[in-house]
Amino acid sequence: MGYVMSTGSVFENNRTLAVRLPADSRFPEGIKRVTVRVVGQDRILSPIENTWDIFLCQNKV
């Protein structure tokens, strides 16, 4: 898994805050919904399909 850091933009759209991702940071085709995790000032977007995988990997004993 590679690591890409690029700059997107945040804007208001119909009273909702939206995020525009640059081309090199887009989700694969077909991803329409994401979960949003708040970690301090960070907002982490993950495809809904991966939500349990991420949760279980972070909470290994």
DSSP file (Angstrom, degrees, kcal/mol; ACC not computed):
  #  RESIDUE AA STRUCTURE BP1 BP2  ACC     N-H-->O    O-->H-N    N-H-->O    O-->H-N    TCO  KAPPA ALPHA  PHI   PSI    X-CA   Y-CA   Z-CA
    1    1 A M              0   0    0      0, 0.0     2,-0.1     0, 0.0     0, 0.0   0.000 360.0 360.0 360.0 124.6    0.0    0.0    0.0
    2    2 A G        -     0   0    0      1,-0.0     2,-0.5     2,-0.0     0, 0.0  -0.385 360.0-128.3 -85.8 165.1    1.5    3.3   -1.1
    3    3 A Y        +     0   0    0     -2,-0.1     2,-0.4     2,-0.0    -1,-0.0  -0.967  26.6 179.3-117.5 121.4    1.4    6.6    0.8
    4    4 A V        -     0   0    0     -2,-0.5     2,-0.5     2,-0.0    -2,-0.0  -0.981   7.8-172.6-122.9 130.9    0.2    9.7   -1.1
    5    5 A M        +     0   0    0     -2,-0.4     2,-0.3     2,-0.0    -2,-0.0  -0.977  22.7 146.0-123.2 120.1   -0.1   13.2    0.4
    6    6 A S        -     0   0    0     -2,-0.5     2,-0.5    16,-0.0    -2,-0.0  -0.864  46.3 -98.4-140.9 175.4   -1.7   15.8   -1.8
    7    7 A T        +     0   0    0     -2,-0.3     2,-0.1    14,-0.0    -2,-0.0  -0.873  36.9 173.0-108.0 125.7   -3.9   18.9   -1.2
    8    8 A G        -     0   0    0     -2,-0.5     2,-0.3    13,-0.1    13,-0.2  -0.342  26.5-113.8-107.4-166.2   -7.6   18.9   -1.6
    9    9 A S  E     -A   20   0A   0     11,-1.8    11,-3.1    -2,-0.1     2,-0.4  -0.978   9.9-147.5-137.1 151.6  -10.2   21.5   -0.8
   10   10 A V  E     +A   19   0A   0     -2,-0.3     2,-0.3     9,-0.2     9,-0.2  -0.956  29.7 159.7-116.3 133.7  -13.1   21.9    1.6
   11   11 A F  E     -A   18   0A   0      7,-2.3     7,-3.5    -2,-0.4     2,-0.4  -0.974  40.3-104.1-150.5 161.1  -16.1   23.9    0.6
   12   12 A E  E     +A   17   0A   0     -2,-0.3     2,-0.4     5,-0.2     5,-0.2  -0.752  32.3 179.6 -90.8 136.6  -19.8   24.4    1.5
   13   13 A N  E >  S-A   16   0A   0      3,-3.3     3,-1.1    -2,-0.4    -2,-0.0  -0.933  72.7 -22.4-139.0 110.4  -22.3   22.9   -0.8
   14   14 A N  T 3  S-     0   0    0     -2,-0.4     3,-0.1     1,-0.3    -1,-0.1   0.923 126.6 -51.2  53.0  48.9  -26.0   23.3    0.0
   15   15 A R  T 3  S+     0   0    0      1,-0.2     2,-0.4     0, 0.0    -1,-0.3   0.647 120.6 109.1  63.4  18.7  -25.3   23.9    3.7
   16   16 A T  E <  S-A   13   0A   0     -3,-1.1    -3,-3.3    -5,-0.0     2,-0.4  -0.967  72.3-122.2-121.1 140.3  -23.2   20.8    3.8
   17   17 A L  E     -A   12   0A   0     -2,-0.4     2,-0.3    -5,-0.2    -5,-0.2  -0.695  35.9-172.5 -81.2 129.4  -19.4   20.7    4.1
   18   18 A A  E     -A   11   0A   0     -7,-3.5    -7,-2.3    -2,-0.4     2,-0.5  -0.854  16.8-143.1-123.0 156.9  -17.8   18.8    1.2
   19   19 A V  E     -A   10   0A   0     -2,-0.3     2,-0.6    -9,-0.2    -9,-0.2  -0.983   6.3-153.8-121.9 127.7  -14.3   17.7    0.3
   20   20 A R  E     -A    9   0A   0    -11,-3.1   -11,-1.8    -2,-0.5    -2,-0.0  -0.904  16.0-153.4-101.0 118.8  -12.9   17.7   -3.2
   21   21 A L        -     0   0    0     -2,-0.6   -13,-0.1   -13,-0.2     5,-0.1  -0.715  16.7-117.2 -92.1 139.9  -10.1   15.1   -3.6
   22   22 A P    >   -     0   0    0      0, 0.0     3,-2.2     0, 0.0     4,-0.4  -0.318  35.2-101.4 -68.4 161.0   -7.3   15.5   -6.1
   23   23 A A  G >  S+     0   0    0      1,-0.3     3,-1.0     2,-0.2    -2,-0.0   0.835 121.2  55.2 -54.4 -38.8   -7.1   12.9   -8.9
   24   24 A D  G 3  S+     0   0    0      1,-0.2    -1,-0.3   -19,-0.0   -20,-0.0   0.524 111.4  45.7 -76.9  -2.1   -4.3   11.0   -7.2
   25   25 A S  G <  S+     0   0    0     -3,-2.2    -1,-0.2     2,-0.1    -2,-0.2   0.301  82.9 127.4-118.8   6.7   -6.3   10.6   -4.0
   26   26 A R    <   -     0   0    0     -3,-1.0     3,-0.1    -4,-0.4    -3,-0.0  -0.242  61.8-112.1 -67.1 153.4   -9.6    9.5   -5.4
   27   27 A F        -     0   0    0      1,-0.1     3,-0.1     4,-0.1    -1,-0.1  -0.455  46.2 -86.2 -75.4 157.0  -11.4    6.4   -4.2
   28   28 A P    >   -     0   0    0      0, 0.0     3,-1.8     0, 0.0    -1,-0.1  -0.228  60.6 -78.7 -60.0 156.0  -11.7    3.5   -6.6
   29   29 A E  T 3  S+     0   0    0      1,-0.2     3,-0.1    -3,-0.1    -3,-0.0  -0.261 118.0  33.8 -55.6 139.1  -14.7    3.6   -9.0
   30   30 A G  T 3  S+     0   0    0      1,-0.3     2,-0.7    -3,-0.1    -1,-0.2   0.180  79.2 125.2  99.4 -17.2  -17.9    2.5   -7.3
   31   31 A I    <   +     0   0    0     -3,-1.8    -1,-0.3     1,-0.2    -4,-0.1  -0.675  20.5 154.4 -78.1 115.2  -17.2    3.9   -3.8
   32   32 A K        +     0   0    0     -2,-0.7     2,-0.4     1,-0.2    -1,-0.2   0.601  56.5  45.5-115.5 -20.4  -20.1    6.1   -3.0
   33   33 A R        -     0   0    0      2,-0.0    15,-1.7     0, 0.0     2,-0.3  -0.973  59.6-178.3-131.8 143.6  -20.2    6.1    0.8
   34   34 A V  E     -B   47   0B   0     -2,-0.4     2,-0.3    13,-0.3    11,-0.1  -0.926  24.3-125.9-133.1 157.8  -17.5    6.6    3.4
   35   35 A T  E     -B   46   0B   0     11,-3.1    11,-2.0    -2,-0.3     2,-0.5  -0.779  23.3-143.8 -96.0 152.2  -17.2    6.6    7.1
   36   36 A V  E     -B   45   0B   0     -2,-0.3     2,-0.4     9,-0.2     9,-0.2  -0.973  12.4-167.2-120.5 118.8  -15.6    9.6    8.8
   37   37 A R  E     -B   44   0B   0      7,-2.5     7,-2.7    -2,-0.5     2,-0.6  -0.889  11.5-146.3-104.0 135.5  -13.4    9.1   11.8
   38   38 A V  E     +B   43   0B   0     -2,-0.4     2,-0.5     5,-0.2     5,-0.2  -0.904  21.5 172.2-103.5 119.3  -12.4   12.1   13.9
   39   39 A V  E >   -B   42   0B   0      3,-1.8     3,-2.3    -2,-0.6     2,-0.3  -0.895  66.2 -60.8-126.9  98.3   -8.9   11.9   15.4
   40   40 A G  T 3  S-     0   0    0     -2,-0.5    -1,-0.0     1,-0.3     0, 0.0  -0.481 119.7 -18.0  61.4-124.4   -8.0   15.2   17.0
   41   41 A Q  T 3  S+     0   0    0     -2,-0.3    -1,-0.3    -3,-0.1     2,-0.2   0.503 120.0  99.0 -89.5  -4.8   -8.0   17.7   14.1
   42   42 A D  E <   -B   39   0B   0     -3,-2.3    -3,-1.8     2,-0.0     2,-0.5  -0.525  56.5-157.9 -83.9 149.6   -7.8   15.0   11.5
   43   43 A R  E     -B   38   0B   0     -5,-0.2     2,-0.6    -2,-0.2    -5,-0.2  -0.991  11.4-162.1-124.2 119.2  -10.7   13.6    9.5
   44   44 A I  E     -B   37   0B   0     -7,-2.7    -7,-2.5    -2,-0.5     2,-0.4  -0.910   1.7-157.4-111.1 120.3  -10.1   10.1    8.1
   45   45 A L  E     +B   36   0B   0     -2,-0.6    -9,-0.2    -9,-0.2    -2,-0.0  -0.816  15.8 173.4 -98.6 131.5  -12.3    8.9    5.3
   46   46 A S  E     -B   35   0B   0    -11,-2.0   -11,-3.1    -2,-0.4     5,-0.1  -0.998  39.2-101.9-136.2 139.8  -12.7    5.1    4.7
   47   47 A P  E >   -B   34   0B   0      0, 0.0     3,-1.8     0, 0.0     4,-0.4  -0.334  33.1-123.0 -56.9 140.5  -14.9    3.2    2.3
   48   48 A I  G >  S+     0   0    0    -15,-1.7     3,-1.5     1,-0.3     4,-0.4   0.841 109.9  65.2 -55.2 -35.2  -17.9    1.8    4.2
   49   49 A E  G 3  S+     0   0    0    -16,-0.3    -1,-0.3     1,-0.3     4,-0.3   0.778 104.2  45.9 -60.2 -26.7  -16.9   -1.7    3.0
   50   50 A N  G <> S+     0   0    0     -3,-1.8     4,-2.4     1,-0.2    -1,-0.3   0.405  81.0 103.2 -96.9   2.0  -13.7   -1.5    5.0
   51   51 A T  H <> S+     0   0    0     -3,-1.5     4,-2.2    -4,-0.4    -1,-0.2   0.904  85.1  41.0 -56.6 -49.3  -15.1   -0.2    8.2
   52   52 A W  H  > S+     0   0    0     -4,-0.4     4,-2.8    -3,-0.2     5,-0.2   0.877 112.2  56.0 -69.6 -36.2  -14.9   -3.4   10.2
   53   53 A D  H  > S+     0   0    0     -4,-0.3     4,-2.2     2,-0.2    -2,-0.2   0.937 110.9  44.4 -58.8 -46.6  -11.5   -4.4    8.8
   54   54 A I  H  X S+     0   0    0     -4,-2.4     4,-1.9     2,-0.2    -2,-0.2   0.926 114.0  49.9 -64.4 -45.6  -10.0   -1.1   10.0
   55   55 A F  H  X S+     0   0    0     -4,-2.2     4,-1.1    -5,-0.3    -2,-0.2   0.927 112.8  45.9 -59.6 -47.1  -11.7   -1.4   13.4
   56   56 A L  H  < S+     0   0    0     -4,-2.8     3,-0.2     1,-0.2    -1,-0.2   0.874 111.0  52.2 -67.9 -37.3  -10.6   -5.0   14.0
   57   57 A C  H >< S+     0   0    0     -4,-2.2     3,-0.8    -5,-0.2    -1,-0.2   0.860 110.2  49.0 -66.4 -35.2   -7.0   -4.3   12.9
   58   58 A Q  H 3< S+     0   0    0     -4,-1.9    -1,-0.2     1,-0.2    -2,-0.2   0.725 112.3  48.8 -76.2 -21.5   -6.7   -1.4   15.3
   59   59 A N  T 3< S+     0   0    0     -4,-1.1    -1,-0.2    -3,-0.2    -2,-0.2  -0.024  75.1 144.0-112.4  29.7   -8.0   -3.4   18.2
   60   60 A K    <         0   0    0     -3,-0.8    -3,-0.1     1,-0.1    -4,-0.0  -0.407 360.0 360.0 -67.2 144.4   -5.9   -6.5   18.0
   61   61 A V              0   0    0     -2,-0.1    -1,-0.1     0, 0.0    -2,-0.0   0.409 360.0 360.0-104.4 360.0   -5.0   -8.0   21.4
